[in-house]
Amino acid sequence: MTARHGIIGWPLGHTLSPALHNWGFASLGLDADYQAWPTRPDELAGFIDRVREQSIRGVSVTIPHKRTVMPLLDRLTRRAQAVGAVNTLFWCDGLLWGENTDVTGLAAPLRALEKLPDTALVLGAGGAARAAVAALAELGMPEILVANRTPEKAHELARDLSARAVPWETRMDQGAGLVCNTTPLGMSGELLDATPWDALRFTPGMIVYDIVYNPLRTRLLREAEAAGCVTVSGLEMFLHQGLAQFRLWTGREPDEAGARALLLNRLARPNR
């Protein structure tokens, strides 16, 4: 019987997750599929019931369910508990678990860099920001700062994950050697030309990481690159969080280079 997987969120919009996972299943000859399941907040509990009743093998979880799904599960991994958000559901010994592979995805491209600075600044305070702070902590970052337009959310995140909240208005004055944008600023659509950083405030050698992957090169990354910064695209986070999910669900390892090429092709030709 075909092993069923999918992604839930609301509104779900366009997502590359089905393309990534279905390619992985096909490339390894697995009898499995992955679908998009738009799920309103008031439908979440019922959906989890169906996961249990229909033995759905794995689920990706996105906004706005990353935190509200947690009490509906049997177990949480230590990482998911620490982050306070879940992006992956999987089965283990008959129990439905929640994991956060966003942390894996965020950390992967940073591990590949020769040297990291002593201070990192995370922009935003949602589920992705929590994953970013957790990833930076796993990498041994000495000082992690958080800035958000709503200061209460930044303080809550900082308190939960042992970071330090700073005012949004002074974010560019903190001397951070690494800046990670987890806000939607720069995303395709109405926010395409938006950026959370002044182009004149970049310094050469600074690491600028934008988790937005559509477009592939956001205004933030283009301006950072022009100023001599090291830039990291959100495609890398998306790729590695997805590969981590795939490993959890199947115990198999899809080809990373092939998966990256697939995603780049899909982003270049969005209507395919």
C-alpha positions in Angstrom: 0.0 0.0 0.0 1.3 3.4 -0.9 2.7 5.3 2.1 1.0 8.6 2.4 2.8 11.9 3.4 1.8 15.5 3.0 2.0 19.1 4.3 -0.5 21.0 6.3 -0.8 24.8 6.7 -3.3 27.7 6.2 -3.3 29.3 3.8 -0.9 26.8 2.2 -0.3 28.6 -1.0 2.4 27.3 -3.4 4.9 24.9 -1.8 7.9 23.1 -3.2 7.6 20.3 -0.6 5.5 17.9 -2.8 8.0 18.3 -5.7 11.0 17.6 -3.4 9.5 14.6 -1.6 7.8 13.0 -4.6 11.1 13.3 -6.5 12.9 11.6 -3.6 10.4 8.7 -3.5 10.6 8.2 -7.2 14.4 8.4 -7.3 14.7 5.6 -4.7 11.8 3.5 -6.1 9.6 3.9 -3.0 5.9 3.2 -3.1 5.0 6.5 -1.4 3.4 9.9 -2.2 3.3 13.4 -0.8 0.3 15.8 -1.1 -0.6 19.3 0.0 -3.4 19.3 2.6 -4.7 22.9 3.3 -5.9 22.8 6.9 -7.6 25.6 8.8 -6.8 26.1 12.5 -10.3 24.7 13.4 -9.6 21.6 11.4 -6.3 20.7 13.0 -7.5 18.4 15.7 -9.6 16.5 13.2 -6.7 16.2 10.8 -4.5 14.7 13.5 -7.3 12.2 14.2 -7.2 11.2 10.5 -3.4 10.8 10.6 -3.9 8.2 13.4 -6.9 6.5 11.8 -5.4 6.3 8.3 -1.8 5.6 9.3 -0.5 8.6 7.4 3.2 8.0 7.4 4.6 11.5 7.7 3.4 15.1 7.8 5.2 18.5 7.3 3.7 21.3 9.4 3.9 24.9 8.5 2.2 28.2 9.6 0.0 28.5 11.6 0.2 25.0 13.1 3.8 24.7 14.3 3.0 25.3 18.0 -0.7 24.5 18.2 -0.1 20.9 16.9 2.2 20.1 19.8 -0.4 19.1 22.5 -2.1 16.9 20.0 0.9 14.5 19.7 2.1 11.6 21.8 5.7 12.6 22.1 8.1 15.5 21.2 11.8 15.2 20.6 14.1 17.1 22.9 14.8 19.5 20.1 11.1 20.2 19.4 10.5 20.7 23.1 13.5 23.2 23.3 12.4 25.1 20.3 8.7 25.1 21.2 7.7 24.4 17.6 7.2 21.4 15.4 7.5 21.1 11.6 7.5 17.3 11.2 5.3 14.5 12.4 6.6 10.9 12.3 5.8 7.5 13.8 8.0 5.6 16.1 7.0 2.5 18.1 3.3 3.2 17.4 3.5 6.7 18.8 3.0 10.0 16.9 6.1 12.2 17.4 6.8 15.8 16.7 10.3 17.0 15.5 11.8 20.2 14.3 14.0 19.7 11.2 14.0 23.5 10.6 16.9 23.5 13.0 18.8 21.0 10.9 18.0 22.9 7.8 19.1 26.3 9.2 22.4 24.9 10.6 23.5 22.9 7.6 24.8 25.7 5.4 26.4 27.5 8.4 28.4 24.3 9.3 29.9 24.5 5.8 31.5 27.9 6.5 35.1 28.2 7.6 34.4 30.5 10.5 31.4 32.0 12.3 31.4 35.3 14.2 30.8 35.7 17.9 27.5 37.5 17.6 24.5 36.6 15.6 21.2 38.6 15.1 18.0 36.9 14.3 15.3 39.1 12.8 11.7 37.9 13.6 10.2 36.0 16.5 8.0 33.3 15.0 8.6 29.6 14.6 11.4 30.0 12.1 13.1 32.5 14.4 12.9 29.9 17.2 14.5 27.3 15.0 17.2 29.8 14.0 18.1 30.6 17.6 18.2 26.9 18.4 20.4 26.2 15.4 22.9 29.0 16.3 23.0 27.6 19.9 23.8 24.1 18.6 26.6 25.7 16.5 28.1 27.2 19.7 27.4 30.9 18.9 28.6 32.9 21.9 25.9 35.6 21.7 22.5 35.4 20.0 20.4 38.5 19.7 16.7 38.7 18.6 14.9 41.7 17.2 11.2 41.9 16.2 8.8 44.7 15.5 6.6 43.4 18.4 9.1 43.6 21.3 7.0 41.3 23.5 7.5 38.4 21.1 11.2 39.0 20.9 11.5 39.0 24.7 9.4 35.8 25.0 11.6 34.0 22.4 14.8 35.3 24.1 13.6 34.2 27.5 12.6 30.7 26.2 15.8 30.0 24.3 18.5 31.9 26.4 19.1 34.7 23.8 19.0 38.5 24.2 16.2 40.7 22.8 17.2 44.0 21.3 14.9 46.8 20.0 14.0 46.5 16.4 15.0 50.2 15.9 18.6 49.5 17.0 19.0 46.1 15.2 21.6 47.5 12.8 23.7 49.0 15.7 24.4 45.7 17.5 27.6 44.9 15.6 26.4 41.4 14.7 28.7 39.5 12.3 25.8 37.2 11.2 22.3 38.4 10.5 19.5 35.8 9.8 16.2 37.1 8.4 13.2 35.0 9.4 10.6 37.6 8.5 8.6 37.5 5.2 10.2 40.7 4.0 11.5 40.2 0.5 9.1 37.3 -0.3 7.5 37.1 -3.7 4.3 39.1 -3.8 3.5 42.4 -2.1 6.7 42.2 0.0 9.1 41.5 -2.9 10.9 44.8 -2.7 11.0 45.0 1.1 14.1 44.4 3.2 14.8 44.4 6.9 18.2 46.0 6.5 19.7 49.3 5.1 22.0 48.6 2.2 24.5 51.1 3.6 24.8 49.3 7.0 26.4 46.1 5.6 30.1 45.5 6.3 32.4 43.3 4.1 32.7 39.8 5.4 29.4 39.9 7.3 27.3 36.7 6.9 23.7 37.5 5.8 21.3 34.6 5.8 17.7 34.9 4.4 15.4 32.0 4.9 13.1 33.4 2.2 13.7 31.2 -0.9 11.3 32.6 -3.4 12.8 34.6 -5.0 16.1 32.8 -4.7 18.0 36.1 -4.4 16.0 38.5 -2.3 16.7 42.2 -2.2 18.4 41.6 1.2 20.8 39.1 -0.3 21.5 41.1 -3.5 22.4 44.2 -1.5 24.5 42.2 1.0 26.4 40.5 -1.8 27.1 43.9 -3.5 28.6 45.1 -0.2 31.0 42.2 0.0 29.1 40.0 2.5 28.9 36.2 2.6 25.3 35.3 1.7 23.2 32.2 2.4 20.0 31.6 0.5 16.9 30.2 2.1 16.9 27.4 -0.5 19.6 25.7 1.5 17.5 25.7 4.7 14.5 24.4 2.8 16.5 21.7 1.1 18.2 20.4 4.3 15.0 20.5 6.5 13.3 18.5 3.7 16.1 15.9 3.5 16.0 15.5 7.3 12.2 14.9 7.1 12.8 12.3 4.3 15.3 10.4 6.4 13.0 10.3 9.3 10.1 8.9 7.3 12.0 6.5 5.1 15.4 5.8 6.7 16.8 6.5 3.2 19.1 9.2 1.9 18.1 10.9 -1.4 20.8 12.5 -3.6 21.4 16.0 -2.2 22.8 17.4 -5.5 19.9 16.0 -7.4 17.4 17.5 -4.9 19.1 20.9 -5.1 19.0 20.9 -8.9 15.3 20.0 -8.8 14.5 22.9 -6.5 16.6 25.4 -8.5 14.8 24.3 -11.7 11.3 24.6 -10.0 12.2 28.1 -8.8 13.4 29.1 -12.2 10.2 27.8 -13.8 7.5 28.3 -11.1 4.6 27.3 -13.3 5.8 23.7 -13.8 
